[in-house]
């Protein structure tokens, strides 16, 4: 691989904790379709890792709960014909998934009041529009 895949800051995916599995990709192929194991499955034991700070780890476990099987996060890549490129793709996907899951929650929105002048102008324009529409209808048709 091209080096450590950084999650955020100085924290990166530890190569020793990544589990790789290779199999044949599905779909159309060329001459090597029956022999090359180009599909990559990358597994990372999120529940047991010590590479992430405890706060990040807890946040990731909560946010990725639906994707975890026994505390293990799995990513598959099979879009390239080369196993090497699929390995790169899977590792990048894993790093970006963990970066998104460990990101701090967004700041809470502070509620603000609508300024009185804006509200008064809105009501004045509504009243004017209603007058315009009322003026269009003539009730003395009969």
C-alpha positions in Angstrom: 0.0 0.0 0.0 1.0 3.6 -0.4 1.6 4.2 3.3 -0.5 4.7 6.4 -4.0 5.9 5.8 -4.7 8.9 8.1 -8.0 9.0 9.8 -7.7 12.5 11.3 -4.7 14.5 12.7 -1.9 12.1 13.7 -4.2 9.1 14.1 -4.0 6.5 11.3 -5.1 3.0 10.5 -2.7 0.5 12.1 -1.6 -1.9 9.4 -1.2 -4.7 12.1 -4.9 -4.5 13.0 -6.2 -4.7 9.4 -7.4 -8.1 8.3 -7.4 -8.7 4.5 -9.4 -11.3 2.6 -9.3 -11.8 -1.2 -11.8 -13.5 -3.5 -12.9 -13.6 -7.1 -14.9 -10.6 -8.2 -18.3 -11.1 -9.7 -19.3 -9.7 -13.1 -17.8 -9.8 -16.5 -14.1 -10.2 -17.0 -11.3 -11.1 -19.4 -9.0 -14.0 -19.7 -8.0 -14.0 -16.0 -11.6 -14.0 -14.7 -11.4 -17.5 -13.3 -7.9 -17.2 -11.7 -7.4 -13.8 -10.2 -8.6 -13.0 -6.7 -9.2 -9.3 -7.2 -12.1 -8.6 -4.8 -10.8 -7.2 -1.5 -12.5 -7.4 1.9 -10.9 -5.3 4.6 -11.9 -5.9 8.2 -11.1 -3.7 11.2 -11.9 -4.7 14.8 -13.2 -1.5 16.1 -14.3 -2.9 19.5 -10.8 -4.1 20.4 -8.6 -1.5 18.8 -6.2 0.6 20.9 -5.3 2.9 18.0 -8.2 5.3 18.5 -8.6 7.6 21.5 -11.4 6.3 23.8 -13.7 9.2 23.0 -13.4 8.6 19.2 -13.8 4.9 19.6 -17.0 5.3 21.6 -18.3 7.8 19.1 -17.5 5.4 16.2 -19.1 2.4 17.9 -22.3 4.3 18.4 -22.4 5.8 14.9 -21.4 2.6 13.0 -23.5 0.3 15.1 -25.7 -0.8 12.2 -22.6 -1.7 10.1 -20.7 -3.6 12.8 -20.8 -7.4 13.1 -19.4 -8.4 16.5 -17.6 -5.1 16.7 -15.8 -5.6 13.4 -16.2 -3.1 10.6 -16.0 -4.6 7.0 -15.4 -2.8 3.7 -15.4 -4.4 0.3 -13.9 -3.2 -3.0 -14.2 -4.9 -6.3 -14.5 -2.1 -8.9 -11.0 -2.4 -10.3 -9.5 -5.4 -12.1 -6.3 -5.1 -10.1 -6.1 -6.4 -6.6 -3.6 -3.7 -5.7 -6.0 -0.9 -6.7 -8.9 -2.6 -4.8 -6.7 -2.7 -1.7 -6.0 1.0 -2.0 -9.7 1.7 -2.5 -10.8 -0.4 0.5 -8.2 1.2 2.8 -9.2 4.7 1.7 -12.9 3.9 2.2 -12.2 2.5 5.7 -10.2 5.6 6.7 -12.9 8.0 5.4 -15.6 6.0 7.1 -13.8 6.1 10.4 -13.0 9.8 9.9 -16.6 10.6 9.4 -17.7 8.4 12.4 -15.2 9.9 14.8 -15.8 13.5 13.9 -17.1 15.7 16.7 -20.8 16.4 16.7 -21.8 19.7 15.0 -22.3 22.7 17.3 -25.9 23.2 18.5 -27.8 25.8 16.6 -28.6 28.9 18.7 -32.2 29.9 18.3 -32.7 33.6 17.2 -35.7 35.8 17.0 -36.9 37.2 13.7 -36.4 41.0 13.9 -39.6 42.9 14.4 -39.1 45.1 11.3 -38.8 42.1 9.0 -41.9 40.5 10.5 -43.9 43.7 10.1 -42.8 44.1 6.5 -43.8 40.5 5.8 -47.3 41.1 7.3 -47.7 44.4 5.4 -46.8 42.7 2.1 -49.3 39.8 2.8 -52.0 42.4 3.5 -51.2 44.2 0.3 -51.3 41.0 -1.7 -54.7 40.1 -0.2 -56.1 43.5 -1.2 -54.8 43.0 -4.8 -56.6 39.6 -5.0 -59.8 40.9 -3.4 -59.8 43.7 -6.0 -59.8 41.2 -8.8 -63.1 39.5 -7.9 -66.2 41.3 -8.8 -69.2 40.1 -6.8 -71.9 41.9 -8.9 -71.9 39.3 -11.7 -75.6 38.5 -11.5 
